[in-house]
Amino acid sequence: MRLLTVCLNPTFQITMVHPSLLIGEVNRAGEHYLDLAGKGMNTARILSQLGHTSIHLTHLGGEKKHEFIRMAEKDRVELLWADSHSEIRTCITILNDGRTTELVQEPEPVRSGTEEPIGKLFSAALETVDGVIISGTRAGGYSQGLYPLFVKEAKEKGLFVLLDLKGDDLKNSLIHQPDVIKPNMSEFVQTFFNRTILEQEMNPSLESDVLDMMKEIHDRYGTITYLSRGKEESWIQGEAFHTVKPRPVKAVNTIGCGDTLSAVLAVELMDHGDLLRAAERATYWAGVNARHVRPGTIR
């Protein structure tokens, strides 16, 4: 199966494992790794590890773009890119005593004129793939209508589309009837209720509103909502409502779990069409990712 992943926010991810961590002191890592990241790149790497052909669309720029290209080749991910003339960001994950701490560098805006070649690459790729996964936050410099336009174009060609987006990118894409949306609970509440919550902050009133909105989205657009809720059971609304509870795992690094879920959910639905089976398989593999030190890794 050939899938296109789109993430216009490329990232180098440094993962450091510290046996102890003291603020204000020198902390020497016991292990350290450098990987490509960003939601779309993690998803593409998982697809490749599952034996599928993954094509990743992004922008690259600055002195490190050639390193990004070489690392994508090692990950067996086919890269489509336009030069953004902006440096690729680097984010750091610190693993210590079962805890994950993320240090996030905000992306640089892309230079004017980047969007046109990105759009052409996307259109050309649609002729060669079976499905599209669009995920992550756009870097500055792209128009707000870009992701909805991508969804419209992909659906007009009859392709499967899964979105791991939030905010206006997600809301404005729904009119084009993507097959699946996969926000987490806090993203869903922020997007559709303009309210900021923590994952464990749910109350019965808000829970009812969320379930009603999930059903409304399916009734109006035919779109499945897969709502991930961390360690709690996921809520899935299709023709019927399902819940899937993750198996208990000793998590090492949770970075990439949601991206693993996106990859497996997409290929399972495209291959079999059984939503509950797809959700259970996706949840299983997300747990496998959590047991690995490096992000977006199941092998």
C-alpha positions in Angstrom: 0.0 0.0 0.0 1.3 3.5 -0.8 0.4 6.4 1.5 1.3 10.1 1.4 2.0 11.7 4.8 1.9 15.5 4.9 3.4 17.6 7.7 4.6 21.1 7.0 6.7 21.4 10.2 9.9 19.2 9.8 11.8 18.5 13.0 15.0 16.9 14.2 14.3 15.1 17.5 17.1 14.6 20.0 16.2 11.9 22.7 18.3 11.8 25.8 18.0 9.3 28.6 19.2 10.6 32.0 19.5 8.3 35.0 19.0 11.3 37.2 18.0 14.9 36.5 18.9 17.9 38.6 17.7 21.4 37.6 20.5 23.9 37.6 23.2 21.2 37.4 25.2 19.5 34.7 23.2 16.3 33.6 25.0 13.8 31.5 22.9 11.5 29.3 23.3 7.8 29.6 22.0 7.4 26.0 21.2 9.8 23.2 19.7 9.5 19.8 18.9 11.7 16.8 15.8 11.0 14.7 13.6 12.8 12.2 10.3 13.8 13.7 7.2 15.9 13.3 3.9 14.0 13.3 4.0 13.3 9.6 7.6 11.9 9.6 6.9 9.7 12.6 3.8 8.4 10.8 5.8 7.8 7.6 8.5 5.9 9.5 5.9 3.6 11.1 4.3 2.9 7.7 7.7 1.9 6.4 8.3 -0.4 9.4 5.0 -2.0 8.7 6.1 -2.8 5.2 4.1 -0.1 3.3 5.5 2.5 0.9 5.5 5.8 2.6 5.9 9.1 0.9 6.4 12.2 3.0 5.7 15.8 1.9 7.3 18.7 3.7 9.5 21.7 3.3 13.2 21.8 4.1 15.8 24.6 4.3 19.0 25.8 5.8 22.3 23.9 6.3 20.8 20.8 7.7 18.4 19.9 4.9 20.9 17.5 3.3 21.2 15.6 6.7 17.4 15.4 6.8 17.3 13.9 3.3 20.0 11.3 4.2 18.2 10.3 7.4 14.9 9.9 5.5 16.6 7.5 3.1 17.8 5.4 6.1 14.2 5.3 7.4 13.1 4.1 3.9 10.8 7.1 3.5 10.5 8.7 0.1 10.8 12.4 0.6 9.0 15.1 -1.4 10.1 18.6 -0.5 10.3 22.2 -1.5 13.0 24.7 -0.3 11.5 26.9 2.3 14.8 28.9 3.0 14.0 28.4 6.7 16.1 26.4 9.2 14.7 23.0 10.4 13.9 23.1 14.1 15.3 20.8 16.7 13.3 19.5 19.6 14.6 17.6 22.6 13.0 14.8 24.6 14.4 14.0 28.1 13.6 10.6 29.5 14.1 10.2 33.2 12.7 7.8 35.8 9.6 7.0 33.7 8.9 10.6 32.9 9.0 12.3 29.5 10.0 16.0 29.3 9.7 17.8 25.9 11.7 20.9 25.0 10.0 22.3 21.9 11.6 24.8 19.5 9.0 26.8 17.5 9.4 26.6 13.7 10.7 29.4 11.6 8.1 30.8 9.1 8.7 29.6 5.5 9.7 32.1 2.9 7.1 33.6 0.6 6.6 31.4 -2.5 7.0 28.0 -0.7 3.4 27.1 -0.8 3.1 26.9 -4.6 5.7 24.1 -5.1 4.3 22.3 -2.1 0.9 22.3 -3.7 2.3 21.0 -7.0 4.1 18.2 -5.3 0.9 17.3 -3.4 -1.2 17.2 -6.6 1.4 15.1 -8.4 1.7 12.6 -5.5 -2.1 12.0 -5.4 -1.7 10.3 -8.8 0.5 7.6 -7.2 -1.0 6.9 -3.7 -3.9 5.0 -2.1 -4.4 7.3 0.8 -3.3 10.6 2.6 -2.5 11.3 6.2 -2.2 15.0 7.1 -1.0 15.8 10.5 0.6 18.5 12.7 0.7 22.2 12.9 1.7 24.2 9.8 4.8 26.4 10.1 4.1 30.1 9.6 4.0 31.4 6.1 1.3 29.0 4.7 -2.2 30.1 4.0 -5.0 29.1 6.3 -6.9 27.4 3.5 -4.1 25.1 2.5 -5.0 21.9 4.4 -8.7 22.1 3.6 -7.7 22.5 -0.1 -5.5 19.4 0.2 -8.4 17.4 1.7 -10.8 18.6 -1.0 -8.4 17.6 -3.8 -7.7 14.2 -2.3 -11.4 13.4 -1.7 -12.2 14.5 -5.3 -9.8 11.7 -6.4 -11.6 9.2 -4.2 -8.7 8.7 -1.8 -8.8 7.8 1.8 -8.0 10.8 4.1 -7.1 10.8 7.8 -6.5 14.1 9.6 -4.5 14.5 12.8 -5.1 18.2 13.0 -6.7 20.8 15.3 -8.3 24.2 15.3 -9.4 25.9 12.1 -7.3 23.5 9.9 -9.5 20.7 11.2 -12.9 22.5 11.3 -12.5 24.0 7.8 -11.5 20.6 6.4 -14.7 18.8 7.6 -16.8 20.2 4.8 -14.8 18.1 2.4 -15.6 14.9 4.3 -12.4 13.3 5.4 -12.7 9.7 6.3 -11.2 10.0 9.8 -10.2 12.7 12.2 -8.0 11.8 15.1 -7.5 14.6 17.7 -6.9 14.0 21.4 -9.4 15.1 23.9 -7.9 18.4 24.7 -7.5 19.3 21.0 -11.1 18.3 20.3 -12.4 20.4 23.2 -10.3 23.4 22.2 -11.3 23.1 18.5 -15.0 22.6 18.9 -15.8 24.3 22.2 -13.0 26.9 22.4 -12.1 25.7 25.9 -8.7 24.6 27.2 -8.7 21.5 29.4 -6.2 19.0 30.7 -6.6 15.4 29.8 -8.0 14.5 33.2 -10.2 17.5 33.5 -13.4 16.0 32.1 -16.8 16.5 33.8 -20.1 14.8 33.0 -21.5 17.9 31.3 -18.5 18.3 29.0 -18.4 14.6 28.4 -22.0 14.6 27.1 -21.2 17.6 24.8 -18.2 15.9 23.3 -20.1 12.7 22.6 -22.9 14.7 21.0 -20.4 16.6 18.8 -18.7 13.4 17.7 -22.1 12.0 16.6 -23.0 15.3 14.8 -19.7 15.2 12.9 -20.5 11.7 11.6 -24.1 12.4 10.9 -23.3 15.6 8.9 -20.1 14.6 7.1 -19.8 10.8 7.4 -16.5 11.3 9.1 -15.2 8.9 11.8 -13.9 10.6 15.0 -11.2 8.7 16.8 -10.7 10.5 20.1 -7.6 9.4 22.0 -7.6 9.9 25.7 -4.1 8.9 26.9 -4.2 6.0 29.2 -8.0 6.1 29.3 -10.2 4.3 26.8 -10.4 5.9 23.3 -13.8 7.0 22.0 -14.6 6.1 18.4 -17.7 7.4 16.6 -18.6 5.8 13.3 -21.9 4.2 12.3 -21.8 2.9 15.9 -20.0 4.1 19.0 -17.0 2.1 20.2 -14.5 2.3 23.0 -11.1 0.7 23.1 -9.0 0.7 26.2 -5.2 0.6 25.8 -3.4 -2.4 27.3 -1.2 -1.5 30.3 2.4 -1.1 29.2 5.6 0.1 30.9 6.0 3.2 28.8 9.5 4.4 28.0 8.8 7.2 25.5 5.2 8.2 24.5 6.4 10.4 21.6 5.0 9.0 18.4 2.3 6.9 19.9 -0.5 9.0 18.3 1.4 8.9 15.0 1.7 5.2 15.2 -2.1 5.0 15.9 -2.7 7.2 12.8 -0.6 4.9 10.5 -2.1 1.7 11.7 -5.7 3.0 11.8 -5.4 4.2 8.2 -3.9 1.0 6.7 -6.3 -1.2 8.6 -9.4 0.7 7.5 -8.2 0.9 3.9 -7.4 -2.9 3.9 -10.4 -4.3 5.9 -12.9 -1.5 6.6 -13.7 -2.9 10.1 -13.5 0.1 12.4 -13.4 -1.8 15.8 -10.7 -4.2 14.5 -8.7 -1.2 13.1 -9.0 0.7 16.4 -7.8 -2.3 18.4 -4.9 -3.0 16.1 -3.9 0.7 16.2 -4.1 0.9 20.0 -1.9 -2.3 20.2 0.8 -0.8 18.0 0.7 2.5 19.8 1.6 0.6 23.0 4.5 -1.0 21.2 5.8 2.4 20.2 5.6 3.5 23.9 8.0 0.7 24.9 10.7 2.1 22.7 13.2 4.8 23.5 13.2 6.4 20.0 10.1 8.1 18.8 7.9 6.6 16.0 9.5 3.2 16.3 7.9 -0.3 16.5 10.8 -2.4 15.3 
